[in-house]
Amino acid sequence: MTTLPEARSEIRVRYAETDAMGVAHHATYPVWFEVGRTDLMHQLGLPYAEVESRGYYLMLSGLNVEYRRAARYDDHLTLITRAASVRSRTLTFTYEVRKGDELLATGETRHIATDKNYRPARLPEDVLGLLSGAGETAAKAGG
């Protein structure tokens, strides 16, 4: 059974990310999601810069955030990012924002792979394998 890749990112809520009440502003969460995706891609050995140098963009096509509890100034948070759906031309990442064991928010971003001319493009098999967890499985199996 293949386990989808996951990354954990540590975030401390900065003052500039809060409103007058000291609560993390809703627009900050998508920025944190980008931190999580970047960390996941690095963890897989596939930084965004490499994907782009190979001629592909992972363009955002959808974003959803569900807010459950407030994150506040100076809170120490853990962002869990997963590659939840990996298809030849589309990717979906899911996110959990946690303060300790408490779930503060969940989210999802959907992306479409394009070429440098912004036309939908099929991602290379090695990229798909890494994102789907198959690359990790193959590496552990020695092949």
Secondary structure, 3 states (H helix, E strand, C coil): CCCCCEEEEEEECCHHHECCCCEECCCHHHHHHHHHHHHHHHHCCCCHHHHHHCCCEEEEEEEEEEECCCCECCCEEEEEEEEEEECCCEEEEEEEEEECCEEEEEEEEEEEEECCCCCECCCCHHHHHHHHCHHHHHHHHCC
